[in-house]
Amino acid sequence: MNWGRLPARAEDKLAQLVTAALGRWRLRHAGVEVSASAKTMGLPIVSRNEGSRIVIGDDVVLCSASRWTALGVAHPVVLRTLRAGAVLDIGRGTGISGGSFCAAVSVRIGERCLIGADVLVADTDFHSIDPGQRQMGREHAGCSPVHIGDDVFIGARAVILKGVRIGNGATVGAGAVVTRSVPAFAIVAGNPATIVRAAAARRSA
């Protein structure tokens, strides 16, 4: 097919249809439990450990291509489970652009979240902080579940680390490194992330 002869809009629509079909095939081939209404834009990278679960809810959008998101993405959406028994669950109506999500125990993302370009969420340190064990594999790394509530907005290139819980309606600023839990409706920013607007102040604004 000569792509150069297609109108730009038609080419874009055809590319969306093709990558959506290929993206769904890739998810299902990896054993992902994916809703019929979930949508892929570009091809995600998926790795599911045997005995673990990756669940993608209704109307989830995974954007893995810069042409379909304003900021662009540095890489496709990455979905990985690292151990048997791990769960990576993305709730209904959530949109993700080029993020990386790694679950050794549990990463759960609520409904209607907006997760900006190249966000990283992991429930593990990947390697031990003890130098004597650092080369001995991921089983020696510290792990603790991550839970992101409903209606959370996470700005581009933020990092959410193990053990963090983010309350419903909270906002995480771009580039923030979140090491502690975030109250519902609070706004956090910085490295390490701190509260810049508390929940009560937001509700009264």
C-alpha positions in Angstrom: 0.0 0.0 0.0 1.2 3.5 -0.9 0.8 5.4 2.4 1.8 8.6 0.7 -1.4 8.7 -1.4 -3.7 8.4 1.6 -5.1 11.7 3.1 -3.5 12.3 6.5 -6.8 11.8 8.4 -7.5 8.5 6.7 -3.9 7.3 7.3 -4.2 8.2 11.0 -7.6 6.4 11.3 -6.2 3.3 9.5 -3.1 3.3 11.8 -5.4 3.5 14.9 -7.4 0.5 13.7 -4.4 -1.6 12.9 -2.5 -0.9 16.1 -5.7 -1.3 18.2 -6.2 -4.8 16.8 -2.5 -5.7 17.2 -2.4 -4.2 20.7 -5.4 -6.2 21.8 -3.9 -9.4 20.3 -0.7 -8.7 22.2 -2.5 -8.2 25.5 -4.6 -11.4 25.1 -1.6 -13.4 23.9 0.2 -12.4 27.1 -2.8 -13.7 29.1 -4.0 -10.2 30.1 -7.7 -10.0 31.3 -8.8 -7.1 29.1 -12.2 -5.6 28.7 -13.8 -5.6 25.3 -14.1 -1.8 25.5 -10.5 -1.1 26.4 -8.5 0.7 23.7 -4.8 0.5 22.7 -3.2 3.3 20.7 0.2 2.0 19.6 1.6 -1.3 20.8 2.2 -1.8 24.6 5.0 -3.9 26.0 3.5 -6.7 28.2 5.2 -9.3 30.4 3.1 -11.5 32.7 4.8 -13.9 35.1 3.1 -17.3 35.3 0.6 -17.4 38.1 0.1 -13.6 38.2 -2.8 -11.4 36.8 -2.9 -8.3 34.7 -6.5 -6.9 34.5 -7.6 -4.0 32.3 -11.0 -2.6 32.9 -13.8 -1.1 30.8 -12.9 1.9 28.7 -9.2 2.0 29.7 -7.0 3.7 27.1 -3.4 2.8 26.8 -1.5 5.2 24.5 1.9 3.9 23.4 2.6 6.3 20.4 3.6 9.9 20.4 1.4 10.7 17.5 -1.7 10.4 19.7 -0.7 12.3 22.8 0.1 16.0 23.2 3.4 15.6 25.0 4.6 12.5 23.2 5.9 9.5 25.0 9.5 8.2 25.4 8.4 4.6 25.2 5.3 2.4 24.9 3.1 1.6 27.9 4.9 -1.2 29.9 2.8 -3.6 31.9 4.8 -6.2 33.9 4.2 -8.7 36.7 7.4 -10.0 38.3 6.3 -12.8 40.5 3.7 -15.5 40.7 0.7 -14.2 42.7 1.3 -10.6 41.7 -1.7 -8.4 40.5 -1.6 -5.4 38.2 -5.2 -4.0 38.0 -6.2 -0.9 36.0 -9.7 0.4 36.7 -12.5 1.5 34.4 -12.1 4.7 32.4 -8.4 5.2 33.2 -6.1 6.7 30.6 -2.3 6.1 30.5 0.3 7.6 28.2 3.6 5.7 27.9 3.8 4.7 31.6 5.7 1.8 33.2 3.8 -0.4 35.7 5.7 -3.2 37.5 4.0 -5.3 40.1 5.9 -7.9 42.3 3.0 -8.0 44.8 0.2 -5.6 43.9 -0.3 -2.4 41.9 -4.0 -1.3 41.7 -5.1 1.8 39.9 -8.7 3.1 40.4 -11.3 4.3 38.0 -11.1 7.4 35.8 -7.5 8.2 36.6 -5.4 10.3 34.2 -1.7 9.2 34.1 0.6 11.4 32.1 3.5 10.7 29.9 6.1 8.3 31.1 4.9 7.9 34.7 6.6 5.1 36.6 4.7 3.0 39.2 6.5 0.1 41.0 5.8 -1.8 44.2 9.4 -3.1 44.4 12.9 -1.8 44.7 13.9 -4.4 42.1 17.3 -5.0 43.9 18.2 -5.4 47.5 19.5 -2.3 49.4 22.0 -4.7 51.1 25.1 -4.7 48.9 25.8 -8.4 49.8 22.4 -9.4 48.3 22.1 -6.9 45.4 23.3 -9.3 42.7 21.1 -12.2 44.0 17.9 -11.5 42.2 14.6 -9.7 42.7 13.4 -12.0 45.4 15.6 -10.1 47.9 14.2 -6.7 47.0 11.8 -4.9 49.3 8.2 -4.9 48.1 5.0 -3.3 49.3 1.6 -2.9 47.4 0.8 0.4 45.6 -2.8 1.6 45.5 -4.0 4.6 43.5 -7.6 5.7 44.2 -10.3 6.9 41.8 -10.1 10.1 39.9 -6.4 10.6 40.5 -4.3 12.8 38.1 -0.6 12.0 37.9 1.5 14.4 35.9 4.2 13.5 33.3 7.3 11.6 34.5 6.2 11.3 38.1 7.5 8.3 40.0 5.3 6.3 42.5 7.3 4.0 44.7 6.5 0.9 46.8 4.0 1.1 49.7 2.4 4.3 48.5 -1.4 4.8 48.7 -2.9 7.8 46.8 -6.3 8.8 47.9 -9.3 9.5 45.6 -9.2 12.8 43.7 -5.5 13.6 44.5 -3.1 15.3 42.1 0.6 14.4 41.7 2.7 17.1 40.0 4.8 16.4 37.0 8.2 14.9 37.9 7.3 14.3 41.5 8.8 11.3 43.3 6.2 10.0 45.7 7.6 8.0 48.6 4.8 8.4 51.1 1.0 8.1 50.9 -1.1 11.0 49.6 -4.4 12.0 51.2 -7.6 12.2 49.2 -7.9 15.4 47.2 -4.5 16.7 48.2 -1.9 18.1 45.7 1.7 16.9 46.0 4.8 17.9 44.1 8.6 17.8 44.3 11.3 15.3 45.1 10.5 13.8 47.5 6.9 14.8 47.0 5.3 17.0 49.7 1.8 18.3 50.1 1.4 21.8 48.4 -2.3 22.0 48.9 -4.1 19.9 51.6 -7.4 18.1 51.1 -9.3 20.6 53.3 -7.9 23.6 51.4 -8.8 22.1 48.0 -12.4 21.4 49.1 -12.9 25.0 50.3 -11.2 26.6 47.2 
